[in-house]
Amino acid sequence: MARRPTPPRSPRAQRAAANSAPNLTKVRAQRAYAKGDYQTAMKLATEASAKAPRDFELFHVMGASMAKLGSPASALTLLEKAISLKPRHPGILITLAQTYRTLQRFDEMNAAIDKALAITPGLPAALHLRSTALRYEGKFDEALRVIAPEIQKGTDDVNFLVAHAELCAATRDTDAGIASCERVLALDAARPQVRRAAWYLLASLLDTAGRYDEAFNAFREGNALVESKQAAPKTDIVGRWSADRLASIPYASTPSELPVLVVGMPRSGTTLVEQMLAAHPSVATVGESHVLPALRRAHNPANLDQRTIDQLQDKYLAELTRGAGNDPGVTRVIDKLPGNYTNLGLASRITPGARVIHCLRDPRDNCLSCYFQNFGDNHSYTRDLALCAAQYADHLRIMDHWRAVLETPILDVRYADLVADPEAGVRRMLDFLGLGFDEACLRFYESKRTVTTLSSAQVRRPVYKTSLARWKRYEAHIAPLLDALREHGVPLDDA
């Protein structure tokens, strides 16, 4: 019996069949993003967009995934495409605002928030982001007013509760902040990263209240939620950037005195140094730029010839010039990425004429402060006091190596000395940079500059001494840290 021919499908059915495959792939991409699998989300959304080039949701997934993967500039291109396809989409506007924040394009961030709120007044994500932006600007009271209605309504939105606790920590309203943290921790549905943030904030507030034993226990709870890992030993840098290897690498053809690299352990005073110097009219800052480490990772020191070095210099100076803006009076630009202490070999070749300021803090205070900070998924060694000590010692060995093999001027700035006599410390740093003294450097806390690091609240206040010898308040809890520092041969002032 002959098989009956399949009747032709209607145009509508044909369109539906053609659309079903990319739609299914889009759903899988959205699910992957929701699970935090950003690589898969990016791959699937890119695949689907080839057949649906005007689907704004796909570009939103791609942009948001790229931002989570640490490529905000690429994310921005995709998100701008998404918003061009759907101009009044609050969700895309919020993701855009978050990406602008990462890129430190704060005017555009605020404009995107305004648009989202104009479309959806009271949108929680927009209010939370607006509050965060105001906190970065040091406008703590304004930030509190943005989220106060939600807090007064007794919200269980953990984003608002955490934001409220952060602002309470900044304004030293310990009782209200502790209450918000405890509400978050009482919510079984709170995500692990939110619970972690609540533990750290609770601990910080307890510390401010002088309840040190309770504070340490809360810090321990927060750290226990993240796996602690020893950082990959960086002392191999000493071998890869040996004196012999460096001698084979040319200097950039044109020296530049623009770069000032502020380096050290996290929580060693790098933000304080940056803000003091950036208050000078001849100094600008790009904040924590990741350009230099990216250049170092992409190039083997054995293959750095003159042409490559000059190209790398062009890329790095373009980043610094962005920080200087169009101000012809700026002669120095700060790159304040603490971990750049591992990149000074490359920096010495692509930026001859640069200066390095190395921040040092009492190793006990420095390591304890690292242990007390919520670095998210970064700096996993900070979750364990003994690993913090090992990292501190490793960083000292690397800095000793650079002093022995580089001609780059390096100035050690001790946090305790800077706090004890700020004017003397500022004068010493400015002399090192070849700049005259300016009183504005002592009034750095009056700056309107946006600060997005973990020290954003501290640098809004004049220099204070309460963080000196902080370790003594926790001496009963830090035997593993003290033992490890001694084991690694780290000198202690009163040892």
C-alpha positions in Angstrom: 0.0 0.0 0.0 1.4 3.3 -1.0 2.3 5.7 1.8 0.2 8.8 1.8 2.2 11.9 1.3 2.6 14.2 4.3 0.4 17.3 3.7 2.4 20.5 3.6 2.4 22.5 6.9 0.9 25.9 7.0 3.2 28.9 7.1 2.2 29.4 10.7 3.1 25.8 11.6 6.4 26.2 9.8 7.3 29.3 11.7 6.4 27.6 15.0 8.6 24.6 14.2 11.5 26.9 13.2 11.1 28.9 16.4 10.8 25.9 18.8 14.5 24.9 18.7 15.9 28.3 19.7 13.1 28.8 22.2 14.0 25.6 23.9 17.7 26.5 23.9 16.8 29.9 25.4 14.9 28.2 28.3 18.0 26.0 28.9 20.2 29.1 28.9 18.0 30.9 31.4 17.9 27.8 33.7 21.7 27.5 33.5 22.1 31.2 34.5 19.7 30.7 37.4 21.8 27.8 38.6 25.0 29.9 38.4 26.4 28.0 35.4 27.4 31.1 33.5 29.6 29.4 31.0 26.8 27.1 29.9 24.3 30.0 29.9 26.6 32.0 27.7 27.1 29.1 25.2 23.5 28.2 24.9 22.3 31.9 24.6 24.9 32.6 21.9 23.8 29.5 20.0 20.1 30.4 20.2 20.8 34.1 19.2 22.2 32.9 15.8 18.6 31.9 14.9 16.9 34.7 16.9 19.1 37.8 16.4 16.4 40.1 17.8 15.5 38.3 21.0 16.3 40.7 23.8 16.1 38.0 26.4 19.0 36.1 24.8 21.2 39.2 24.8 20.3 39.9 28.4 21.4 36.3 29.4 24.6 36.7 27.4 25.4 40.1 28.9 24.6 39.1 32.5 26.6 35.9 32.1 29.6 37.8 30.7 29.4 40.2 33.6 29.4 37.3 36.1 32.4 35.8 34.3 34.4 38.9 34.9 34.3 40.6 31.5 32.2 43.7 32.2 33.3 45.6 29.0 32.1 42.7 26.8 29.0 42.4 28.9 28.1 46.0 28.4 28.1 45.6 24.6 25.6 42.7 24.9 23.4 44.5 27.4 23.3 47.7 25.3 22.1 45.5 22.4 19.4 44.0 24.7 18.2 47.4 25.9 18.1 48.7 22.3 15.7 45.8 21.5 13.6 46.4 24.6 14.2 49.9 25.8 11.7 49.8 28.8 12.8 46.6 30.4 13.5 47.2 34.1 15.5 44.0 34.5 17.9 44.8 31.7 18.3 48.3 33.1 19.3 46.9 36.5 21.8 44.6 35.0 23.2 47.5 32.9 23.4 49.6 36.1 25.3 46.9 37.9 27.7 46.6 35.0 28.3 50.4 34.8 29.1 50.2 38.5 31.7 47.6 37.9 33.2 49.7 35.2 33.1 52.8 37.6 30.8 54.7 35.2 28.7 56.0 37.9 26.7 58.7 36.1 25.5 56.1 33.6 24.8 53.7 36.5 22.5 56.3 38.2 20.8 57.1 34.9 19.9 53.4 34.3 18.6 53.2 37.9 16.4 56.3 37.3 15.0 54.8 34.1 14.1 51.5 35.9 12.4 53.4 38.7 10.5 55.6 36.2 9.1 52.4 34.6 8.5 50.5 37.9 8.3 52.9 40.9 9.5 51.1 44.0 11.3 48.3 42.1 13.2 46.5 44.9 16.3 45.8 42.8 16.5 49.4 41.8 16.1 50.7 45.3 18.7 48.3 46.6 21.2 49.3 43.9 20.5 53.1 44.5 21.2 52.6 48.2 24.4 50.8 47.4 25.5 53.6 45.0 24.8 56.2 47.7 26.8 54.2 50.2 29.8 54.1 47.8 29.5 57.9 47.6 29.6 58.2 51.4 26.0 59.4 51.5 24.9 57.0 54.3 21.9 58.9 55.6 20.5 59.2 52.0 21.1 55.6 51.4 19.2 54.7 54.6 16.3 56.8 53.5 16.0 54.9 50.3 15.5 51.5 52.0 13.9 52.7 55.2 10.3 52.2 54.0 11.0 48.5 53.3 12.7 48.0 56.6 9.9 49.7 58.5 7.4 47.5 56.7 9.2 44.5 58.2 10.4 43.1 54.9 11.9 39.7 54.7 13.8 40.7 51.5 17.3 39.7 52.4 18.8 42.2 50.0 17.2 45.1 51.9 18.1 43.6 55.3 21.8 43.1 54.3 21.9 46.6 52.8 20.4 48.0 56.0 23.0 46.1 58.2 25.8 47.5 56.0 24.6 51.0 56.4 24.2 50.5 60.2 27.8 49.3 60.3 28.9 52.5 58.5 26.9 54.7 60.8 27.7 52.7 63.9 24.1 52.0 64.7 25.0 48.6 66.1 21.6 47.6 67.7 19.6 48.1 64.5 22.3 46.4 62.4 22.5 43.4 64.6 18.7 43.1 64.5 18.7 43.0 60.6 21.5 40.4 60.5 19.7 38.2 63.0 16.5 38.4 60.9 18.5 37.2 57.8 20.0 34.3 59.7 16.6 33.3 61.0 15.3 32.9 57.4 15.8 29.3 56.3 15.4 30.3 52.7 18.3 32.8 52.7 20.9 31.8 50.1 24.4 30.6 51.3 26.1 33.8 50.1 23.5 36.0 51.8 23.9 34.0 55.1 27.7 34.5 54.8 27.3 38.2 54.3 25.0 38.4 57.3 27.5 36.5 59.5 30.3 38.9 58.6 28.1 42.0 59.2 26.9 40.6 62.5 30.5 40.0 63.5 31.6 43.5 62.5 28.7 45.1 64.4 29.5 43.0 67.5 33.1 44.1 67.2 32.0 47.7 67.1 29.9 47.1 70.2 32.9 45.6 72.0 31.5 42.1 72.2 34.7 40.5 71.0 34.1 36.9 71.9 30.7 36.9 70.2 32.2 38.7 67.3 35.0 36.2 66.7 32.5 33.3 66.9 30.4 35.1 64.2 33.4 35.6 62.0 34.2 31.9 62.4 30.7 31.0 61.3 31.0 33.2 58.2 34.4 31.7 57.3 33.1 28.2 57.7 30.6 28.8 54.9 33.5 29.1 52.4 36.1 26.4 51.7 39.5 27.7 52.7 42.3 27.0 50.3 46.0 27.8 50.4 46.8 30.3 47.7 49.0 28.9 45.0 52.6 29.5 46.1 53.7 32.7 44.3 57.4 32.2 45.1 57.8 30.6 41.6 57.6 34.2 40.5 61.1 34.6 41.9 62.4 31.9 39.4 60.4 33.1 36.4 61.4 36.7 36.9 65.0 36.1 38.0 67.7 38.7 37.6 69.0 36.8 34.5 65.6 36.6 32.9 64.9 40.3 33.6 68.2 41.2 32.0 67.0 39.6 28.8 63.8 41.7 28.7 64.0 45.2 27.1 62.5 48.3 28.7 59.7 50.1 26.9 61.1 52.6 24.3 59.5 55.6 26.0 59.7 55.8 29.9 56.5 57.1 31.6 56.3 58.5 35.1 52.5 58.3 35.1 52.0 55.0 37.0 52.0 54.7 40.8 51.4 51.1 41.8 50.1 50.8 45.4 50.6 47.2 46.4 50.6 45.0 49.5 48.4 42.4 51.3 44.7 43.0 51.2 43.7 45.2 54.3 47.2 46.6 54.6 46.2 50.3 54.1 46.2 50.5 50.3 42.9 52.3 50.1 44.0 54.8 52.7 47.2 55.6 50.8 45.2 55.8 47.5 42.7 58.2 48.9 45.3 60.4 50.6 47.3 60.7 47.4 44.4 61.0 45.0 43.2 64.1 46.9 46.3 65.9 45.5 45.5 68.0 42.4 48.3 66.3 40.4 47.2 62.8 41.1 44.3 60.6 39.8 43.4 57.0 40.3 42.0 54.1 38.3 41.2 52.2 41.5 41.7 48.4 41.4 42.6 47.9 37.7 43.0 44.4 36.5 44.8 45.3 33.3 48.3 44.6 34.5 47.7 41.1 35.8 45.8 40.3 32.6 48.8 41.4 30.6 51.2 39.3 32.8 49.0 36.2 32.5 48.9 36.5 28.7 52.6 36.7 28.1 55.5 34.4 29.0 58.5 36.4 30.2 60.7 34.3 27.9 58.9 35.8 24.8 59.0 39.5 25.6 60.8 41.3 22.8 60.9 45.1 22.2 57.8 45.2 20.0 55.7 43.3 22.5 56.9 45.4 25.4 56.0 48.6 23.6 52.5 47.2 22.7 51.9 46.2 26.4 52.9 49.7 27.5 50.4 51.2 25.1 47.6 49.1 26.6 48.6 49.8 30.2 49.0 53.5 29.7 45.6 53.7 27.9 44.1 52.4 31.2 45.9 55.0 33.3 45.0 57.8 30.9 41.4 56.8 31.3 41.8 57.4 35.0 43.4 60.8 34.4 40.5 61.9 32.2 41.3 65.1 30.3 43.0 66.9 33.2 46.3 68.2 31.9 47.4 68.9 35.5 47.5 65.1 36.4 51.1 63.8 36.3 50.6 60.6 38.4 47.9 58.0 38.2 47.4 55.4 41.0 46.8 51.7 40.2 45.7 50.4 43.5 45.4 46.6 43.1 47.1 45.1 46.2 48.0 41.9 44.4 50.1 43.7 41.8 53.0 43.0 44.1 53.2 39.8 42.0 53.4 41.8 38.7 56.2 44.2 39.4 58.6 42.3 37.1 56.5 43.0 34.0 55.7 46.5 35.3 59.4 47.4 35.6 59.8 46.8 31.8 56.6 48.2 30.4 56.5 51.3 32.7 60.1 52.4 33.4 59.7 55.6 35.4 56.9 54.1 37.5 56.9 54.3 41.3 55.8 51.5 43.7 54.3 52.2 47.2 54.3 49.0 49.3 51.9 49.1 52.2 52.8 47.2 55.3 50.7 46.5 58.4 51.4 44.6 61.6 51.1 41.0 60.4 48.8 40.1 63.2 46.4 42.9 62.5 46.7 42.4 58.7 45.9 38.7 58.8 43.1 39.1 61.3 41.6 41.9 59.2 41.7 39.6 56.2 40.0 36.9 58.3 37.3 39.4 59.2 36.4 40.4 55.7 33.9 38.9 53.3 35.9 38.5 50.1 33.2 36.3 48.5 34.8 33.6 46.5 38.1 35.5 46.2 41.2 35.2 48.5 40.1 31.8 49.8 43.2 31.6 52.1 41.7 34.3 54.3 39.2 31.8 55.7 42.0 30.2 57.8 44.3 32.1 60.1 47.3 29.8 59.5 46.9 30.2 55.7 46.7 34.0 56.1 50.1 33.8 57.8 51.6 31.7 55.0 50.3 34.2 52.4 51.7 37.2 54.4 55.2 35.5 54.5 55.0 34.7 50.8 54.3 38.3 49.9 57.3 39.5 52.0 59.6 37.1 50.2 58.4 38.3 46.8 58.9 42.0 47.7 62.4 41.2 49.0 63.1 39.7 45.6 62.0 42.7 43.7 64.1 45.0 45.8 67.1 42.8 44.9 66.6 42.7 41.2 64.6 45.7 40.1 65.7 49.3 39.6 62.1 50.5 40.1 61.9 52.8 43.2 59.9 51.1 46.0 58.7 53.0 49.1 57.5 51.0 52.2 54.7 52.7 54.0 53.8 51.3 57.4 50.2 51.7 58.3 51.0 52.3 62.0 53.4 55.2 61.1 50.9 56.8 58.7 48.1 56.7 61.3 50.4 58.0 64.0 51.6 61.0 62.0 49.5 61.5 58.8 51.2 64.7 57.7 54.7 63.2 57.9 53.5 60.1 56.0 51.8 62.2 53.3 54.9 64.4 52.9 57.1 61.4 52.6 54.9 59.8 49.9 54.6 63.0 47.9 58.4 63.6 48.1 58.8 60.0 46.7 56.5 61.0 43.8 58.2 64.3 43.2 55.2 66.3 44.2 54.7 69.3 46.5 52.7 69.0 49.7 49.0 69.8 49.5 46.7 70.1 52.6 43.9 68.4 50.7 45.7 65.1 51.2 45.1 65.3 54.9 41.4 66.0 54.2 40.9 63.1 51.9 37.7 62.1 53.7 36.0 65.2 52.3 36.4 63.9 48.8 33.3 63.3 46.7 35.0 60.4 45.0 33.1 57.1 44.7 34.9 54.3 46.6 33.7 50.7 46.0 36.3 48.7 48.0 35.7 47.1 51.3 37.2 50.2 53.0 34.5 52.5 51.5 33.1 53.5 54.9 36.5 53.8 56.7 37.9 56.3 54.2 35.0 58.6 54.7 36.3 59.4 58.2 39.5 61.1 59.3 42.5 58.9 60.2 41.7 56.9 63.3 43.9 54.7 65.6 41.4 52.2 66.8 42.5 49.6 64.3 46.1 49.5 65.7 47.0 46.5 67.8 43.4 45.2 67.2 44.7 41.7 67.5 45.1 42.1 71.2 41.3 42.1 71.6 41.2 38.7 70.1 44.4 37.2 71.5 42.5 34.4 73.2 41.3 33.1 69.8 44.3 33.5 67.5 47.0 31.1 68.7 47.0 29.4 65.2 47.8 32.7 63.6 50.6 33.6 66.0 52.1 30.1 65.8 52.1 30.2 62.0 53.6 33.6 61.7 56.5 32.5 63.9 56.9 29.3 61.9 57.2 31.3 58.7 59.7 33.6 60.2 57.6 36.7 60.0 59.0 39.3 62.3 56.7 40.6 65.1 57.4 44.0 66.6 57.1 42.8 70.2 58.3 39.2 69.7 
